[in-house]
Amino acid sequence: MLKYSERKVKGCKGSD
């Protein structure tokens, strides 16, 4: 889940 986390990290750091 790198690509998914990478994109969420910029938007919401706690959405995974």
C-alpha positions as CSV (number, residue, x, y, z in Angstrom):
1,M,0.0,0.0,0.0
2,L,2.7,2.5,-1.0
3,K,0.9,4.3,-3.8
4,Y,-2.3,4.5,-1.8
5,S,-0.6,5.7,1.4
6,E,1.6,8.1,-0.6
7,R,-1.5,9.9,-2.0
8,K,-3.4,9.8,1.3
9,V,-0.4,11.1,3.2
10,K,-0.6,14.4,1.3
11,G,-4.3,14.7,1.8
12,C,-5.0,13.0,5.1
13,K,-2.2,11.5,7.2
14,G,-4.7,9.2,9.0
15,S,-7.0,7.8,6.4
16,D,-5.5,4.4,5.9
